[in-house]
Amino acid sequence: MSFLINKCNVVCSKDHCSQKNIVITGSTQGIGKEIAKKFLSQGHNVIITSSNPSNVYSTYRELRKENVYDGKCYPIIADISCFEQCSRLLSKSIHLLGEIDIWINNAGVSYRNELIDLSHTKITKIVQTNLLGTIFCCKVVIPQMLKQKSGIVINFEGAGSNGFGTPLYSVYGSTKCGISQFTRSLQKEYSDSNIHLCTISPGMVITELLLKNADDESKKVFNIFCENAEYIADYLVAEIHKIDHNKSIRYLTLNRIFILLFMSMFRKNRFFDSVGNRKF
């Protein structure tokens, strides 16, 4: 299944308009979905994927219904916590696209709990999806990119990737810290190749994953530091187009944090009112 609209709806540079083939895991909601939409709007071909069949096809139908994209979109169901499904995802992507220019490991899950209240089933799901899923995807796609002699692999970081503690998200933070170390290791392993291995830290993005179980104090912080997924996707996609070496793309830099703190009085109640009710 695919769709193709002939008229490009964006003005982009020559480099951006060089059509790329992109796979994005966890791309049926949140930041992954917005990144997929942005790439499609620029005329690139995108594989959207998730382990949830209804989410995959509802997102695919939504993208077709909007009818504004120049790139081709393909839906593939894949549970990246299973190595065999990662391998199948690559095989199907190659069959549909030919080569893979950019592979983005975005899929992730999180639960807000103290460790002793977190079930072993949820612990397993976090580790298998966030860390093992990223490792498995890298294992299957890197040989393909070495064969192509080109390609970009991007692993999503998150809270904990800088080594700081993540209370109530201890397992999630540990997986993100592991992804950072894993990517740095891959950069050295493949330093003499033509593929680029990068990380993205999107900062605090208003998504259901972030909002799940958020308390009133957290919401006050979100008003200051958060941006919506569409805004962050615009920033990240522009930075991805600039990749010509191994790098870390980080939205919430130290300088930006200071600026947002300075502007905090003007940013309160952006997403939540004074008593914590959503405004969107």
N, C-alpha and C positions, 0 to 999 in steps of 0.2 A: 504494500500500500504506500502511496506517495501522493504528493500534490505539488504543482508547479505553477506559480503565477509569473507572467512574463515581465510585468512592469515593476522595477525596483522602487521601493517607497522611501529610500533613504539616500542621502548624498554621502558618499564615502570615498576615501582615497583609493588610488590604484592598487595599493597593497591590500586594503580591506576588500576590494572587489575581486581579487584573485580568489576564486572559489575554493573553499577548504572543506574537507570531510571531517566531521567532529562527532565523537561519542561522549555523551554526558551521563554518568550514572546518577541515580536519584534525581531525575529531571522531570518529575510529574508534579512537583510542588516547590514552593519556596524559591530560594536563590537559584537552584538548578534549573527550574522551569523558566525563570526570567532570563537566565543566560542563554538557554536554548532559543527562546523567542527573539532575543537580540541578534544572535548569530543568523537565525533564519531571515530576519528582516534585512540583513546585510547581503543575503544571497548565498549563504553557505548551506551545505547539506548536513543535517543533524540526525543522529540516532537518539531518540528519547527512550529511556529504560527505567524500569522499576521492578520489584518483585511482586507488586500488586497488579494483577491483570486489569481490574476495573479502572484503576488509576491511569495505567498506561493508555488504554483505549479511550477513556474519557478526555484525557489531555490531548491525545492525537485528534479526536473529533473536534475539540475546542480550537486547536490550532488550524484545522481545516476550515472551520466555520468562520474564523476571523478573516480568512481570505485576503491577507495582505502580504504574504511572504513570497519571496523570489526563490528561496532555497527549497530543497526537497526534505521532507521530514519522514522518518520511518520509526514505527514503534516496535520495540523488542522487549519481551518479558524476560527478566533474568534476576535471579537471586545471587548477588555477588558474594555472599558468604559461602557459596558452594563453588569449588574450583571448576567442576565440570561445566557449570552454567556460565562462568566467566569465559571459559574456552569456547563455548557455544556462542556467546555474545560476540566474541571477536570474529569467529567464522562467519556468522550471519552479517556482521558489519562489513567485512571484506567482500562478501558476496554482493551486498547492496551498493557499496560505495567504491570498491576497488582498493583504494589505499586509505589509511587513517592518518590524517595530518595532525589532529589534536585529540587526545584522550583525557577527559577530565574526571577524576575520581572524587565525586561530590557526595555520594550516598552516605548517610549517617543516621544513627538513632541515638536518643538520649532520654534518660529518666531522672527526675529530680527526687533524690532520696538519700538519706544516710545509708552507708554501706550495709549496716545490719538490717535495714528495712527493704533492701533491694533483693528481689528473688534471684535465685541462681539462674533461672530462665532468662531474666532480663539482663543479667550480667553477661551471660553467654551471647545474647543477641547483640549487645553493644560491642563486645570485643570482636565477634565474628563479622559484623557488618562494617564497623569503622576501620578496624586495623587489618584483620585477615582479608576482608574484601578488597581493600586498597592493595595489599601485598599480592593477592591472587591476580587482580587486574593488571598490575605492573608485570607480573611474571608472564602473562599471556601476550601482552601487547608489545613489550620491549623487543622480543625476537622479531616481530613483524616490522617494527620501525628500524631495527638494525638491517633487516633485509632490504627495506626501502632506502636505507641510508639517509633517512630524515624522519622527523616527527617530534612532537612535543607531548610530554606526559605531565599533567598537573594534578597534584594531590592537595586536597583541601585540609588545611589546619583548622584550629579552633581553640577555644578556651583550654588552657593547659599545655599548648604547644610550646609556650615560652618557658616551661618548667615551673611556673607559679602554681600554687595550690588551687584546687577547684572544689571547695566544700559543697556537699550535696550533689556533686557531679564527679566524684572521685574516679569512677571507672571510665566515664566519657573523657575526662581530662587526661587520663593515663593513655588512652588510645591515641589522642591527638598529639601528645608528647612523643609517643612511639612513631607516629607518622613523620614527624619532623626529623627524628633520628634516622629513620628508614630512608627518607628521601636524600638526606645528606650522604648516606652511605652509597646509595645508587649513583649519585653525582660523581663520586670518586671511582666507582666500579666502571662507569661508562664514560669517563672523562676524555677518552680518545675517540669517541664516536661522534656522529653528526646529529644525535638526538639530544634534546634538551629536557631536563628533569627539574620541575619547578614546584613551588608550593604557593598556595593562595591562603591568605588570612583575611576573610571578608569583614572582620569586625563584628559589631552587634547589628544583626539584621532582624527586622520585625517579621518573623515567620511563626507558624504554629509550633514548630520545634522549640523555639525560644520561649514562647508565651505559655507553653504547657506548665501548669502548676506555679506560674510566677506569682509572687506575693506583692503587696502594695509598695513595699520599699524597693523591690526590683523594678517596678513600673516607673518609679520616679527616676531611676537611673536610665531606663530605656528611653524616656523622653529626651534626655540630654545626649546620649551617645548613639542611639539607634538611628538607622535609616531604613526606608522600605526596600524590599528586594529589587524592585525595578531600578531604583536609583543606584544601588550597589552593582547591579548587573551591568549597567551602562559603564560604570567606572572600570570594572574588572575586564570586560570584553575589550575595551580600549587598551588596557594594559597587556592583555594577552596578545593582541596584534603586534605589540612592540617586542615580544620575546625573540631574542637572537642569541641567548646564552642561558645557562642555568641561573635561575634567580628566584627570589621570594617576593611575591606581590602582596603588599600589606596595605589595607585601607586605613585602619585605625592606628596610625603612627603616633609616636610620642608628641610630635608637634601638633598633630590634629587633636589629640586628647587635650592639650593645654588650651588650644583655641576653643574647643567645645566647652571646657570648664569656664573659660572667660565669658562665653556667650550663654551660659546656663540659664540665666534669668529670662532670656528671650526664647528659650527652647522648651521651657516647662509646659506641660499640658498639650504637647504636640500629638501624642498618640493616646494618652490617658488623661482624664480630668483629675481634679484634686482628690477625688475619692476612689480613684483607680478604675473608673469605667472606661471602656474602649470608645474611641472617637472615630473608628474606621470600620 
